[in-house]
Amino acid sequence: MIALLFLFFLALGAGVLSGVVGTGSSLIMLPVLVTLYGPRIAVPVMAIASLFGNIGRVIAWWHEIRWRPVFAYSLAGVPAAVLGAHTLLTISPATVDVFLAAFFLAMIPLRRLIRRSNLHLNLWHMSLAGAIVGFLTGFVLSTGPLSVPVFTGYGMSGGAFLGSEAASAILLYAGKLGTFGVSGVLVPSVIARGLAIGIALLAGSMIAKRLVQRLQMHTFELLIDVVLVAGAAGMILSLK
């Protein structure tokens, strides 16, 4: 019971962070969940929790969501996430983690280059990115930072970015959870823990709306860079 209360309040803080920058909750929660329950339980628990956290961001920014890029991203991303989830137990994520770490770090200067060059991703680019990130979402523990440069590269920021990225993540996680459900992974104890953490993430996402509205653009961009660095570090540290 004490452990669950600790996870709830930790998830509340993680929800505020992800509600501000669009990602980060998995980077905070997964190491703790793996330590407490092991990776086989931690992965589906975090998938359930992330679903609720993204629902919170969708509710908070519903009127600013840009649905065309969301659907372009998700139409390819959902089946790719299902495929990725099926390969979770047969492909080691270690090599992928190395490439993801390098990608996260490369995205820091690349995002600035794209912005200064006035280059923007189009719907076809979003669909291709959705397929890649969707597949990785299926079997890599956390690809949240990977979607950040995709949606910001389309020209989104603030509430439009937060809501649109969350809406697409809901669809991708739904595909992943569906695969887990068919495989019998979603036992009652996993569902209960995922719901407890997910409610905290949802609440944190709602609280974060006021913070986002007060953020200046350069602060928002800096926070995204911090999360990308943390994502790269997390991928490297997860290697065994």
C-alpha positions as YAML, in Angstrom:
chain: A
units: angstrom
residues:
- id: 1
  name: MET
  ca: [0.00, 0.00, 0.00]
- id: 2
  name: ILE
  ca: [2.84, 2.38, 0.90]
- id: 3
  name: ALA
  ca: [4.59, 1.56, -2.37]
- id: 4
  name: LEU
  ca: [1.42, 2.29, -4.33]
- id: 5
  name: LEU
  ca: [0.99, 5.67, -2.58]
- id: 6
  name: PHE
  ca: [4.61, 6.50, -3.37]
- id: 7
  name: LEU
  ca: [4.03, 5.61, -7.03]
- id: 8
  name: PHE
  ca: [0.86, 7.72, -7.11]
- id: 9
  name: PHE
  ca: [2.59, 10.91, -5.93]
- id: 10
  name: LEU
  ca: [5.65, 10.26, -8.08]
- id: 11
  name: ALA
  ca: [3.32, 9.80, -11.06]
- id: 12
  name: LEU
  ca: [1.55, 13.05, -10.20]
- id: 13
  name: GLY
  ca: [4.84, 14.93, -10.57]
- id: 14
  name: ALA
  ca: [5.69, 12.98, -13.72]
- id: 15
  name: GLY
  ca: [2.29, 13.88, -15.13]
- id: 16
  name: VAL
  ca: [2.98, 17.58, -14.59]
- id: 17
  name: LEU
  ca: [6.31, 17.25, -16.41]
- id: 18
  name: SER
  ca: [4.83, 15.37, -19.37]
- id: 19
  name: GLY
  ca: [1.92, 17.81, -19.43]
- id: 20
  name: VAL
  ca: [4.36, 20.69, -19.88]
- id: 21
  name: VAL
  ca: [6.80, 19.24, -22.44]
- id: 22
  name: GLY
  ca: [4.74, 16.41, -23.98]
- id: 23
  name: THR
  ca: [6.85, 13.53, -22.67]
- id: 24
  name: GLY
  ca: [8.91, 12.45, -19.68]
- id: 25
  name: SER
  ca: [6.53, 10.39, -17.54]
- id: 26
  name: SER
  ca: [7.94, 7.05, -18.72]
- id: 27
  name: LEU
  ca: [11.50, 8.26, -18.19]
- id: 28
  name: ILE
  ca: [10.66, 8.91, -14.54]
- id: 29
  name: MET
  ca: [8.32, 6.02, -13.78]
- id: 30
  name: LEU
  ca: [9.82, 3.07, -15.64]
- id: 31
  name: PRO
  ca: [13.07, 2.71, -13.64]
- id: 32
  name: VAL
  ca: [11.05, 2.69, -10.41]
- id: 33
  name: LEU
  ca: [8.48, 0.22, -11.75]
- id: 34
  name: VAL
  ca: [11.18, -2.12, -13.04]
- id: 35
  name: THR
  ca: [12.88, -2.02, -9.64]
- id: 36
  name: LEU
  ca: [9.65, -2.79, -7.79]
- id: 37
  name: TYR
  ca: [7.97, -5.28, -10.11]
- id: 38
  name: GLY
  ca: [10.40, -6.33, -12.82]
- id: 39
  name: PRO
  ca: [10.23, -5.50, -16.55]
- id: 40
  name: ARG
  ca: [7.52, -8.01, -17.48]
- id: 41
  name: ILE
  ca: [5.05, -6.21, -15.20]
- id: 42
  name: ALA
  ca: [6.49, -2.71, -15.57]
- id: 43
  name: VAL
  ca: [5.97, -2.52, -19.35]
- id: 44
  name: PRO
  ca: [2.20, -3.22, -19.45]
- id: 45
  name: VAL
  ca: [1.62, -1.19, -16.25]
- id: 46
  name: MET
  ca: [3.31, 1.82, -17.84]
- id: 47
  name: ALA
  ca: [1.39, 1.30, -21.07]
- id: 48
  name: ILE
  ca: [-1.91, 1.54, -19.19]
- id: 49
  name: ALA
  ca: [-0.71, 4.52, -17.16]
- id: 50
  name: SER
  ca: [0.59, 6.34, -20.26]
- id: 51
  name: LEU
  ca: [-2.78, 5.90, -21.93]
- id: 52
  name: PHE
  ca: [-4.47, 7.79, -19.09]
- id: 53
  name: GLY
  ca: [-1.76, 10.44, -18.96]
- id: 54
  name: ASN
  ca: [-2.29, 11.18, -22.64]
- id: 55
  name: ILE
  ca: [-6.06, 11.29, -22.13]
- id: 56
  name: GLY
  ca: [-5.45, 14.07, -19.60]
- id: 57
  name: ARG
  ca: [-3.50, 16.11, -22.14]
- id: 58
  name: VAL
  ca: [-6.16, 15.57, -24.80]
- id: 59
  name: ILE
  ca: [-8.85, 16.83, -22.42]
- id: 60
  name: ALA
  ca: [-6.73, 19.84, -21.46]
- id: 61
  name: TRP
  ca: [-5.94, 20.88, -25.06]
- id: 62
  name: TRP
  ca: [-8.92, 19.46, -26.97]
- id: 63
  name: HIS
  ca: [-9.74, 22.68, -28.83]
- id: 64
  name: GLU
  ca: [-6.17, 23.11, -30.08]
- id: 65
  name: ILE
  ca: [-5.61, 19.60, -31.44]
- id: 66
  name: ARG
  ca: [-4.73, 19.45, -35.15]
- id: 67
  name: TRP
  ca: [-6.46, 16.29, -36.28]
- id: 68
  name: ARG
  ca: [-5.10, 15.90, -39.84]
- id: 69
  name: PRO
  ca: [-1.48, 15.28, -38.76]
- id: 70
  name: VAL
  ca: [-2.76, 13.16, -35.85]
- id: 71
  name: PHE
  ca: [-4.60, 10.82, -38.22]
- id: 72
  name: ALA
  ca: [-1.77, 10.79, -40.76]
- id: 73
  name: TYR
  ca: [0.64, 9.82, -37.99]
- id: 74
  name: SER
  ca: [-1.66, 7.25, -36.39]
- id: 75
  name: LEU
  ca: [-2.95, 5.46, -39.49]
- id: 76
  name: ALA
  ca: [0.52, 4.07, -40.06]
- id: 77
  name: GLY
  ca: [1.54, 4.15, -36.41]
- id: 78
  name: VAL
  ca: [-1.16, 1.91, -34.91]
- id: 79
  name: PRO
  ca: [-0.54, -1.23, -37.02]
- id: 80
  name: ALA
  ca: [3.19, -0.61, -36.62]
- id: 81
  name: ALA
  ca: [2.76, -0.51, -32.82]
- id: 82
  name: VAL
  ca: [0.89, -3.82, -32.93]
- id: 83
  name: LEU
  ca: [3.71, -5.34, -34.97]
- id: 84
  name: GLY
  ca: [6.27, -3.93, -32.55]
- id: 85
  name: ALA
  ca: [4.44, -5.36, -29.55]
- id: 86
  name: HIS
  ca: [4.41, -8.80, -31.19]
- id: 87
  name: THR
  ca: [8.18, -8.66, -31.60]
- id: 88
  name: LEU
  ca: [8.78, -7.45, -28.03]
- id: 89
  name: LEU
  ca: [9.88, -10.86, -26.74]
- id: 90
  name: THR
  ca: [11.92, -11.85, -29.80]
- id: 91
  name: ILE
  ca: [14.03, -8.75, -30.50]
- id: 92
  name: SER
  ca: [16.47, -7.28, -27.98]
- id: 93
  name: PRO
  ca: [15.95, -3.51, -27.61]
- id: 94
  name: ALA
  ca: [19.61, -2.89, -26.65]
- id: 95
  name: THR
  ca: [20.84, -1.99, -30.16]
- id: 96
  name: VAL
  ca: [17.75, 0.10, -30.81]
- id: 97
  name: ASP
  ca: [18.37, 2.00, -27.56]
- id: 98
  name: VAL
  ca: [21.82, 3.05, -28.79]
- id: 99
  name: PHE
  ca: [20.40, 4.45, -32.03]
- id: 100
  name: LEU
  ca: [17.58, 6.17, -30.13]
- id: 101
  name: ALA
  ca: [20.07, 7.79, -27.76]
- id: 102
  name: ALA
  ca: [22.08, 9.14, -30.69]
- id: 103
  name: PHE
  ca: [18.88, 10.27, -32.40]
- id: 104
  name: PHE
  ca: [17.64, 12.17, -29.33]
- id: 105
  name: LEU
  ca: [20.92, 14.06, -29.04]
- id: 106
  name: ALA
  ca: [21.01, 14.77, -32.78]
- id: 107
  name: MET
  ca: [17.50, 16.18, -32.63]
- id: 108
  name: ILE
  ca: [18.58, 19.08, -30.42]
- id: 109
  name: PRO
  ca: [20.57, 20.93, -33.12]
- id: 110
  name: LEU
  ca: [18.45, 19.48, -35.94]
- id: 111
  name: ARG
  ca: [15.22, 20.94, -34.54]
- id: 112
  name: ARG
  ca: [16.85, 24.37, -34.44]
- id: 113
  name: LEU
  ca: [18.15, 23.95, -38.00]
- id: 114
  name: ILE
  ca: [14.68, 23.02, -39.25]
- id: 115
  name: ARG
  ca: [13.15, 26.01, -37.50]
- id: 116
  name: ARG
  ca: [15.74, 28.47, -38.84]
- id: 117
  name: SER
  ca: [15.46, 27.06, -42.37]
- id: 118
  name: ASN
  ca: [11.65, 27.33, -42.28]
- id: 119
  name: LEU
  ca: [11.43, 23.65, -43.23]
- id: 120
  name: HIS
  ca: [8.35, 21.80, -42.04]
- id: 121
  name: LEU
  ca: [7.22, 18.20, -42.16]
- id: 122
  name: ASN
  ca: [4.15, 17.48, -44.28]
- id: 123
  name: LEU
  ca: [1.44, 14.84, -43.87]
- id: 124
  name: TRP
  ca: [3.42, 12.23, -45.79]
- id: 125
  name: HIS
  ca: [6.37, 12.80, -43.48]
- id: 126
  name: MET
  ca: [4.04, 12.44, -40.49]
- id: 127
  name: SER
  ca: [2.76, 9.12, -41.79]
- id: 128
  name: LEU
  ca: [6.29, 7.77, -42.31]
- id: 129
  name: ALA
  ca: [7.34, 8.98, -38.86]
- id: 130
  name: GLY
  ca: [4.24, 7.37, -37.35]
- id: 131
  name: ALA
  ca: [5.17, 4.00, -38.81]
- id: 132
  name: ILE
  ca: [8.72, 4.20, -37.43]
- id: 133
  name: VAL
  ca: [7.82, 5.54, -33.99]
- id: 134
  name: GLY
  ca: [4.78, 3.26, -33.78]
- id: 135
  name: PHE
  ca: [6.87, 0.16, -34.33]
- id: 136
  name: LEU
  ca: [9.44, 1.28, -31.77]
- id: 137
  name: THR
  ca: [6.65, 2.10, -29.31]
- id: 138
  name: GLY
  ca: [5.56, -1.52, -29.53]
- id: 139
  name: PHE
  ca: [8.74, -2.95, -28.06]
- id: 140
  name: VAL
  ca: [10.93, -0.14, -26.68]
- id: 141
  name: LEU
  ca: [10.08, 0.95, -23.14]
- id: 142
  name: SER
  ca: [9.95, 4.67, -23.87]
- id: 143
  name: THR
  ca: [9.85, 6.47, -27.22]
- id: 144
  name: GLY
  ca: [8.12, 9.61, -25.98]
- id: 145
  name: PRO
  ca: [11.10, 11.88, -26.79]
- id: 146
  name: LEU
  ca: [11.11, 10.48, -30.33]
- id: 147
  name: SER
  ca: [7.68, 11.96, -31.11]
- id: 148
  name: VAL
  ca: [8.65, 15.43, -29.83]
- id: 149
  name: PRO
  ca: [10.78, 16.47, -32.85]
- id: 150
  name: VAL
  ca: [8.21, 14.94, -35.21]
- id: 151
  name: PHE
  ca: [5.30, 17.08, -34.02]
- id: 152
  name: THR
  ca: [7.37, 20.21, -33.43]
- id: 153
  name: GLY
  ca: [8.88, 19.68, -36.88]
- id: 154
  name: TYR
  ca: [5.36, 19.88, -38.31]
- id: 155
  name: GLY
  ca: [5.21, 23.39, -36.88]
- id: 156
  name: MET
  ca: [3.37, 22.76, -33.62]
- id: 157
  name: SER
  ca: [4.13, 24.20, -30.21]
- id: 158
  name: GLY
  ca: [2.35, 24.81, -26.93]
- id: 159
  name: GLY
  ca: [-1.14, 23.41, -26.57]
- id: 160
  name: ALA
  ca: [-1.42, 22.32, -30.22]
- id: 161
  name: PHE
  ca: [1.71, 20.21, -29.88]
- id: 162
  name: LEU
  ca: [0.77, 18.78, -26.47]
- id: 163
  name: GLY
  ca: [-2.78, 17.86, -27.47]
- id: 164
  name: SER
  ca: [-1.97, 16.51, -30.92]
- id: 165
  name: GLU
  ca: [0.97, 14.39, -29.76]
- id: 166
  name: ALA
  ca: [-1.16, 13.00, -26.93]
- id: 167
  name: ALA
  ca: [-4.05, 12.13, -29.24]
- id: 168
  name: SER
  ca: [-1.77, 10.14, -31.50]
- id: 169
  name: ALA
  ca: [-0.10, 8.45, -28.51]
- id: 170
  name: ILE
  ca: [-3.49, 7.26, -27.26]
- id: 171
  name: LEU
  ca: [-4.10, 5.44, -30.52]
- id: 172
  name: LEU
  ca: [-0.63, 3.90, -30.55]
- id: 173
  name: TYR
  ca: [-0.87, 2.73, -26.93]
- id: 174
  name: ALA
  ca: [-4.34, 1.33, -27.59]
- id: 175
  name: GLY
  ca: [-2.86, -0.89, -30.30]
- id: 176
  name: LYS
  ca: [-0.05, -1.98, -27.98]
- id: 177
  name: LEU
  ca: [-2.46, -2.71, -25.11]
- id: 178
  name: GLY
  ca: [-4.72, -4.66, -27.44]
- id: 179
  name: THR
  ca: [-1.80, -6.92, -28.28]
- id: 180
  name: PHE
  ca: [-0.94, -7.33, -24.59]
- id: 181
  name: GLY
  ca: [-4.57, -8.19, -23.87]
- id: 182
  name: VAL
  ca: [-4.70, -10.92, -26.50]
- id: 183
  name: SER
  ca: [-1.43, -12.32, -25.11]
- id: 184
  name: GLY
  ca: [-2.89, -12.54, -21.59]
- id: 185
  name: VAL
  ca: [-0.45, -10.03, -20.07]
- id: 186
  name: LEU
  ca: [-3.12, -7.71, -18.64]
- id: 187
  name: VAL
  ca: [-3.91, -9.58, -15.43]
- id: 188
  name: PRO
  ca: [-5.99, -7.81, -12.70]
- id: 189
  name: SER
  ca: [-2.94, -6.76, -10.63]
- id: 190
  name: VAL
  ca: [-1.32, -5.15, -13.67]
- id: 191
  name: ILE
  ca: [-4.53, -3.32, -14.57]
- id: 192
  name: ALA
  ca: [-4.99, -2.05, -10.99]
- id: 193
  name: ARG
  ca: [-1.46, -0.67, -10.78]
- id: 194
  name: GLY
  ca: [-1.72, 0.86, -14.23]
- id: 195
  name: LEU
  ca: [-4.99, 2.58, -13.34]
- id: 196
  name: ALA
  ca: [-3.61, 3.99, -10.07]
- id: 197
  name: ILE
  ca: [-0.57, 5.46, -11.78]
- id: 198
  name: GLY
  ca: [-2.59, 6.52, -14.81]
- id: 199
  name: ILE
  ca: [-5.06, 8.55, -12.74]
- id: 200
  name: ALA
  ca: [-2.13, 10.41, -11.16]
- id: 201
  name: LEU
  ca: [-0.62, 11.09, -14.60]
- id: 202
  name: LEU
  ca: [-3.99, 12.33, -15.85]
- id: 203
  name: ALA
  ca: [-4.33, 14.71, -12.89]
- id: 204
  name: GLY
  ca: [-0.78, 15.97, -13.40]
- id: 205
  name: SER
  ca: [-1.48, 16.65, -17.07]
- id: 206
  name: MET
  ca: [-4.49, 18.74, -16.15]
- id: 207
  name: ILE
  ca: [-2.51, 20.72, -13.57]
- id: 208
  name: ALA
  ca: [0.22, 21.40, -16.13]
- id: 209
  name: LYS
  ca: [-2.10, 23.40, -18.41]
- id: 210
  name: ARG
  ca: [-1.73, 26.54, -16.32]
- id: 211
  name: LEU
  ca: [2.05, 26.20, -16.36]
- id: 212
  name: VAL
  ca: [2.15, 25.82, -20.15]
- id: 213
  name: GLN
  ca: [0.05, 28.94, -20.64]
- id: 214
  name: ARG
  ca: [2.62, 30.93, -18.67]
- id: 215
  name: LEU
  ca: [5.71, 29.52, -20.39]
- id: 216
  name: GLN
  ca: [7.64, 31.63, -22.85]
- id: 217
  name: MET
  ca: [8.58, 29.94, -26.12]
- id: 218
  name: HIS
  ca: [12.33, 29.78, -25.41]
- id: 219
  name: THR
  ca: [11.63, 28.14, -22.04]
- id: 220
  name: PHE
  ca: [9.38, 25.56, -23.71]
- id: 221
  name: GLU
  ca: [12.10, 24.78, -26.27]
- id: 222
  name: LEU
  ca: [14.73, 24.46, -23.54]
- id: 223
  name: LEU
  ca: [12.58, 22.00, -21.59]
- id: 224
  name: ILE
  ca: [12.14, 19.85, -24.70]
- id: 225
  name: ASP
  ca: [15.93, 19.77, -25.13]
- id: 226
  name: VAL
  ca: [16.36, 18.74, -21.49]
- id: 227
  name: VAL
  ca: [13.91, 15.86, -22.00]
- id: 228
  name: LEU
  ca: [15.75, 14.77, -25.15]
- id: 229
  name: VAL
  ca: [19.05, 14.67, -23.23]
- id: 230
  name: ALA
  ca: [17.36, 12.75, -20.40]
- id: 231
  name: GLY
  ca: [15.86, 10.35, -22.94]
- id: 232
  name: ALA
  ca: [19.30, 9.69, -24.44]
- id: 233
  name: ALA
  ca: [20.79, 9.15, -20.99]
- id: 234
  name: GLY
  ca: [17.95, 6.82, -20.03]
- id: 235
  name: MET
  ca: [18.46, 4.71, -23.14]
- id: 236
  name: ILE
  ca: [22.20, 4.42, -22.47]
- id: 237
  name: LEU
  ca: [21.75, 3.60, -18.77]
- id: 238
  name: SER
  ca: [19.18, 0.92, -19.61]
- id: 239
  name: LEU
  ca: [21.76, -1.05, -21.57]
- id: 240
  name: LYS
  ca: [22.98, -4.19, -19.83]
...
